[in-house]
Amino acid sequence: MNSGLSDYFIGLAKESRAASRQISRSTSAQKSEALRLVAEEIDVGRSSILIANEKDMEAAKDANLEGPLLDRLSLDLKTIDKMIEGVIQIDNLTDPVGEITDLSYLPSGIQVGKMRVALGVIAIIYESRPNVTVDAAALCLKSGNACILRGGSEALNSNLALSSCIQRGLVRSALPQTAVQVVEKKDREGVSEMLRLSDFIDVVIPRGGKGLIERVSRDSSIPVIKHLDGVCHVYVDDLADLETASAIAFNSKAEKFGVCNAMETLLVHEDISGELLGKLCPLFQEAGIEMVGCDKAVKIFGMDLARDADWSEEYLGPKLSIGVMESLDAAIAHINHYGSHHTDAIVTNHLPSAQKFLAEVDSASVMLNASTQFADGFEYGLGAEIGISTDKLHARGPVGLEGLTSQKYVVYGNGEIRER
């Protein structure tokens, strides 16, 4: 164990714990002022942010980072505008902290309800995208949490420049600047150190590739909100409108390839498989999408036979698995067996089939007659999201403000005592 590294993270976590207590009792007006001032400081700090980002970009190019990673790392005036807009959007959302629900009188005379409260200290571990620094900080502040942000080493200069803007906004608002802290250490060992600090950190959220998320899930002694894969399905029922089905299936795959809500497997009822695949497969082909399929799909349209591993593969690229199903039950069984419990959709005009699919598919988001690419915090009306969870505890689906809070019971009495 590196004692210096351990001391650094313990110090960071202790400061965050102290800041979380102050943030959790801040009023909505105080948090709103802080977010407004953070947006101002980012606006004022554009030049320093871009200079820092240029350093990261030069180092990344020297290290031969791949094109998609460079795209995620790069900042310009337009992306800074979007960051500022994101902070303002989060500020405009309803503050969930302190909301009391389900309040009811019981025969004993007491009233019992639930109050929404902050989680405390949230550690967020992510790769490449500097905009996550701003989104995460704003969401955590609005929900009354302190956060420790550990971005990728390739974005360290950008993240530090952004955190300086955030902390200046916090100081101006009289909230503790330690409510948002960016890890300055590049050591990979530092992540392991942080994941041991369950006395100070309440939850960890990893955002990045499967390797990162698997490592955090394996090594953490702190609860983790995560999803590993986005193996999303669209099932086209025999009673679907084929024009609607074609549009939804194509958009679910081709609107954006490298996202966790992209369709990776298309399932089609056998009764309409010939007509639908005859229409859709040329569109996929024209879009440069490689197709693999089951025996029946191969006979309908020339494609390679899918391996068993293909049905559970998150391609994140121009490749698609296609299966022909004999029934709705077979499609549901396939999805629950091979899917990742992220997002799955049915296209049908038959309400009983839709209700069965929505009830029995075990996924964080289940859709009727809509593209899987809608599985996103902004599209769900949550504002920015901190990530998507396929866990069942504590949050599931896109994690926005409410997902960064918990509930505690509150009891109102008027002198009642319990008598057995």
C-alpha positions in Angstrom: 0.0 0.0 0.0 1.3 3.5 -0.9 0.9 5.4 2.4 1.2 8.8 0.8 -1.6 7.9 -1.7 -3.7 6.5 1.1 -3.3 9.6 3.2 -4.2 11.8 0.2 -7.5 9.9 -0.5 -8.4 9.8 3.2 -7.9 13.5 3.5 -10.0 14.1 0.4 -12.8 11.9 1.6 -12.9 13.5 5.1 -13.2 16.9 3.5 -16.0 15.7 1.4 -17.8 14.2 4.3 -17.6 17.5 6.2 -18.8 19.4 3.1 -21.7 17.0 2.6 -23.2 17.8 5.9 -23.3 21.5 5.0 -24.6 20.9 1.5 -27.3 18.6 2.7 -28.8 21.3 4.9 -28.6 24.1 2.3 -31.8 25.5 1.0 -33.0 25.3 -2.5 -32.3 29.0 -2.9 -28.6 28.5 -1.7 -28.0 25.6 -4.1 -29.6 27.5 -7.0 -27.4 30.5 -6.4 -24.3 28.2 -6.3 -25.3 26.6 -9.6 -25.9 30.0 -11.2 -22.5 31.2 -10.0 -20.8 28.0 -11.2 -22.3 28.6 -14.7 -21.0 32.2 -14.6 -17.5 31.0 -13.6 -17.4 28.5 -16.5 -18.4 31.2 -18.9 -15.7 33.6 -17.6 -13.1 30.8 -17.5 -13.5 29.7 -21.2 -9.9 30.6 -22.2 -8.3 28.7 -19.3 -10.5 25.7 -19.9 -9.6 25.6 -23.6 -5.8 26.1 -22.9 -6.0 23.2 -20.4 -7.9 21.0 -22.9 -5.3 21.7 -25.6 -2.6 20.3 -23.3 -4.6 17.2 -22.8 -5.3 16.9 -26.6 -1.6 17.2 -27.4 -0.6 14.6 -24.9 -3.4 12.3 -26.1 -2.3 12.6 -29.7 1.3 11.9 -28.6 0.0 8.8 -26.8 -1.8 7.7 -30.0 -5.3 7.7 -28.5 -7.9 6.5 -30.9 -10.2 8.9 -32.8 -13.4 8.3 -30.7 -11.5 8.9 -27.5 -10.0 12.1 -28.9 -13.5 13.2 -29.9 -14.8 12.7 -26.4 -11.8 14.5 -24.9 -12.0 17.6 -27.1 -13.6 20.8 -25.9 -14.5 23.9 -27.9 -16.7 27.0 -27.3 -19.8 25.1 -28.4 -19.3 22.3 -25.9 -18.6 24.8 -23.2 -21.9 26.5 -24.1 -23.6 23.1 -23.7 -22.0 22.6 -20.3 -23.3 26.0 -19.1 -26.7 25.2 -20.5 -26.7 21.8 -18.7 -26.0 23.5 -15.3 -28.8 26.0 -15.9 -31.2 23.1 -16.8 -30.3 21.3 -13.6 -30.8 24.5 -11.6 -34.3 24.7 -13.1 -35.3 21.2 -12.0 -37.4 20.7 -8.9 -35.2 20.2 -5.8 -36.1 16.7 -4.5 -34.5 17.1 -1.1 -36.9 17.5 1.8 -39.9 16.4 -0.1 -42.3 14.5 2.1 -44.6 11.9 0.6 -47.0 9.1 1.6 -47.9 10.9 4.8 -50.8 9.2 6.6 -52.5 8.8 10.0 -52.3 5.4 11.7 -54.8 4.1 14.3 -52.3 5.0 17.1 -52.6 8.6 16.2 -49.1 9.1 14.7 -48.5 10.3 11.2 -45.9 8.3 9.1 -44.4 9.5 5.9 -41.2 9.5 3.9 -38.7 12.4 3.4 -36.3 12.5 0.5 -32.7 13.1 1.6 -29.2 13.3 0.1 -27.0 10.2 -0.1 -24.0 12.0 1.3 -20.7 11.6 -0.5 -20.7 10.3 -4.1 -17.5 9.2 -5.8 -17.7 9.2 -9.6 -15.1 7.4 -11.7 -15.2 8.2 -15.4 -13.2 8.3 -18.6 -12.3 10.9 -21.3 -15.3 13.2 -21.3 -14.6 16.4 -19.4 -18.2 17.5 -19.6 -19.0 14.7 -17.1 -17.1 16.8 -14.5 -19.6 19.6 -14.8 -22.8 17.4 -15.2 -21.8 15.3 -12.1 -20.9 18.3 -10.0 -24.2 20.1 -10.8 -26.3 17.0 -10.2 -24.6 16.3 -6.9 -24.9 19.9 -5.7 -28.6 20.1 -6.7 -29.4 16.9 -4.8 -27.5 18.0 -1.7 -24.5 15.7 -2.1 -20.7 16.3 -2.0 -18.7 14.5 -4.7 -15.3 13.2 -5.5 -14.6 13.1 -9.2 -11.9 10.8 -10.6 -11.7 11.4 -14.4 -9.4 9.7 -16.8 -5.7 10.7 -16.6 -5.9 11.9 -20.3 -8.4 14.6 -19.2 -6.7 15.7 -16.0 -5.8 19.3 -17.1 -9.3 19.9 -18.4 -11.0 18.5 -15.3 -8.9 20.6 -13.0 -9.6 23.7 -15.0 -13.4 23.0 -14.8 -13.2 22.1 -11.1 -11.5 25.5 -10.4 -14.5 27.2 -12.0 -16.9 25.1 -10.0 -15.1 25.8 -6.7 -14.9 29.5 -7.4 -18.7 29.5 -7.9 -19.1 27.6 -4.6 -16.9 30.1 -2.7 -18.9 33.0 -4.1 -22.1 31.3 -2.9 -20.7 30.7 0.6 -20.9 26.9 0.2 -17.8 24.8 0.9 -15.5 24.5 -2.2 -14.7 20.9 -1.0 -18.2 19.9 -1.9 -16.7 19.2 -5.4 -13.2 17.8 -5.5 -11.3 16.4 -8.5 -8.7 13.8 -7.9 -5.3 15.2 -8.9 -3.5 11.9 -8.7 -3.0 9.9 -12.0 -2.0 6.7 -10.2 -4.4 3.8 -11.1 -3.7 2.4 -7.6 -5.5 5.5 -6.3 -8.9 4.1 -7.5 -8.4 1.1 -5.3 -7.5 3.3 -2.4 -10.7 5.3 -2.8 -12.9 2.2 -3.1 -11.9 1.2 0.4 -13.2 4.3 2.1 -16.6 3.1 3.0 -16.5 5.1 6.3 -16.5 8.4 4.3 -18.0 7.6 0.8 -21.6 6.5 0.5 -21.8 5.4 -3.1 -19.6 4.9 -6.2 -20.8 5.5 -9.8 -18.4 4.3 -12.5 -19.0 5.7 -16.0 -16.9 4.2 -18.8 -16.0 0.9 -20.5 -16.9 -2.5 -19.3 -13.4 -3.1 -17.9 -13.6 -0.1 -15.7 -17.0 -0.9 -14.4 -16.1 -4.6 -13.7 -13.0 -3.5 -11.8 -14.9 -1.0 -9.7 -17.7 -3.5 -9.0 -15.2 -6.2 -8.0 -12.9 -4.1 -5.8 -15.3 -1.7 -4.1 -16.3 -2.0 -0.4 -18.8 0.8 -1.2 -22.2 0.3 -2.9 -22.0 0.8 -6.6 -24.6 2.2 -9.1 -23.7 0.8 -12.5 -24.5 -1.0 -15.7 -22.0 -3.3 -17.5 -23.6 -3.8 -20.9 -26.3 -2.3 -23.1 -27.5 -5.3 -25.0 -30.8 -3.8 -26.1 -33.6 -5.5 -28.1 -36.4 -4.5 -30.4 -39.1 -7.2 -30.8 -41.5 -6.8 -33.7 -44.8 -8.6 -33.0 -46.9 -10.2 -35.7 -49.6 -7.5 -35.1 -47.2 -4.6 -35.7 -47.6 -1.9 -38.3 -44.6 -2.7 -40.5 -43.9 0.9 -41.5 -43.8 1.9 -37.8 -41.7 -1.2 -37.0 -39.1 -0.4 -39.7 -38.7 3.2 -38.6 -38.3 2.2 -34.9 -35.9 -0.7 -35.6 -33.7 1.4 -37.9 -33.6 4.4 -35.6 -32.9 2.1 -32.6 -29.7 0.8 -34.3 -28.5 3.5 -36.7 -29.3 6.8 -35.0 -26.0 6.3 -33.0 -24.0 3.2 -32.8 -21.6 3.7 -29.9 -24.1 4.3 -27.2 -25.5 1.9 -24.5 -29.1 2.4 -25.6 -28.5 1.3 -29.2 -30.3 -1.8 -30.4 -27.9 -4.8 -30.7 -30.5 -7.5 -31.4 -33.6 -7.3 -33.6 -36.2 -10.0 -32.9 -39.1 -10.6 -35.4 -42.2 -12.7 -35.2 -41.9 -15.5 -37.9 -45.3 -14.6 -39.4 -44.1 -11.2 -40.7 -40.3 -11.9 -40.8 -40.1 -12.3 -44.6 -41.9 -9.0 -45.3 -40.2 -7.0 -42.6 -36.6 -8.3 -43.1 -37.0 -7.9 -46.8 -37.7 -4.2 -46.2 -35.2 -3.6 -43.3 -32.1 -5.6 -44.2 -31.3 -3.5 -47.3 -31.6 -0.4 -45.2 -29.2 -1.8 -42.6 -26.9 -2.9 -45.4 -26.9 0.5 -47.0 -26.0 2.0 -43.6 -22.9 -0.2 -43.5 -24.3 -2.4 -40.7 -23.0 -6.0 -40.7 -25.8 -8.5 -39.9 -25.7 -12.0 -38.4 -28.7 -14.1 -37.7 -30.4 -17.3 -36.8 -31.1 -20.1 -39.4 -34.4 -18.6 -40.4 -33.0 -15.0 -40.8 -30.1 -16.4 -42.9 -32.6 -18.0 -45.3 -34.6 -14.8 -45.6 -31.7 -12.5 -46.3 -28.1 -13.3 -47.0 -26.1 -12.9 -43.8 -23.7 -14.9 -41.7 -25.0 -17.3 -39.1 -24.8 -15.9 -35.6 -22.7 -17.5 -33.0 -24.2 -18.1 -29.5 -21.9 -15.3 -28.2 -23.4 -12.8 -30.6 -26.8 -12.8 -28.8 -25.2 -11.4 -25.7 -22.7 -9.1 -27.4 -22.7 -5.3 -27.0 -21.3 -4.3 -30.4 -21.2 -0.5 -29.9 -20.7 -0.4 -33.6 -22.3 -1.2 -37.0 -23.2 -4.8 -36.3 -26.5 -6.4 -35.6 -27.9 -9.7 -34.6 -31.3 -10.8 -36.0 -33.5 -13.5 -34.6 -36.8 -14.9 -35.9 -39.1 -15.8 -33.1 -42.0 -18.3 -33.1 -44.0 -16.4 -30.4 -44.1 -13.5 -28.0 -43.2 -15.9 -25.2 -40.1 -17.0 -27.1 -39.0 -13.4 -27.6 -39.4 -12.6 -23.9 -37.5 -15.7 -22.9 -34.7 -14.7 -25.4 -34.4 -11.2 -24.0 -34.4 -12.2 -20.4 -31.7 -14.8 -21.1 -29.4 -13.0 -23.4 -30.1 -9.3 -22.6 -28.3 -7.0 -20.1 -31.5 -5.7 -18.5 -30.9 -2.2 -19.9 -33.6 -1.3 -22.5 -35.9 -3.4 -24.6 -38.8 -2.5 -26.8 -41.8 -4.1 -28.4 -43.5 -2.9 -31.6 -47.2 -4.0 -31.8 -50.7 -2.8 -32.1 -52.0 -5.6 -29.9 -52.5 -4.2 -26.3 -52.5 -7.6 -24.5 -49.1 -8.5 -26.1 -47.8 -5.1 -25.2 -48.9 -5.4 -21.6 -47.4 -8.9 -21.3 -44.1 -7.7 -22.7 -44.0 -4.7 -20.4 -44.7 -6.8 -17.4 -42.4 -9.8 -18.1 -39.3 -8.3 -19.6 -36.9 -7.8 -16.7 -35.1 -4.6 -17.8 -34.6 -1.1 -16.4 -36.5 0.5 -19.3 -39.2 -1.4 -21.3 -40.8 0.4 -24.2 -43.8 0.1 -26.5 -43.7 1.5 -30.0 -40.6 3.7 -29.4 -36.9 3.7 -30.2 -34.6 2.3 -27.6 -32.4 5.4 -28.2 -34.9 7.3 -26.0 -33.4 5.6 -22.9 -31.7 8.7 -21.7 -32.0 10.9 -18.7 -32.6 14.1 -20.7 -35.3 12.4 -22.9 -37.0 11.1 -19.8 -37.3 14.6 -18.4 -34.7 14.1 -15.7 -32.3 16.8 -17.1 -28.7 15.6 -17.2 -28.1 12.0 -15.9 -25.2 10.7 -13.9 -25.5 7.3 -15.7 -27.8 4.4 -16.3 -28.3 1.7 -13.7 -29.3 -1.9 -14.5 -29.1 -2.8 -10.8 -32.4 -3.2 -8.9 -31.0 -1.4 -5.8 -30.9 1.5 -5.2 -31.7 3.2 -8.5 -32.7 1.6 -11.8 -32.6 3.2 -15.3 -31.3 6.7 -16.0 -30.1 8.2 -12.7 -31.0 11.8 -12.3 -31.6 13.9 -9.2 -34.0 11.5 -7.5 -31.6 8.6 -8.1 -29.0 10.6 -6.1 -31.2 10.7 -3.1 -32.8 8.2 -0.7 -35.7 8.3 1.7 -36.1 8.2 5.4 -39.2 7.7 7.5 -40.6 10.7 9.4 -43.1 10.3 12.2 -45.3 13.1 13.6 -46.8 12.6 17.0 -48.7 14.6 19.6 -47.6 12.9 22.8 -48.6 9.4 21.7 -46.9 6.5 23.6 -47.0 2.9 22.7 -48.8 0.4 24.9 -48.5 -3.3 24.4 
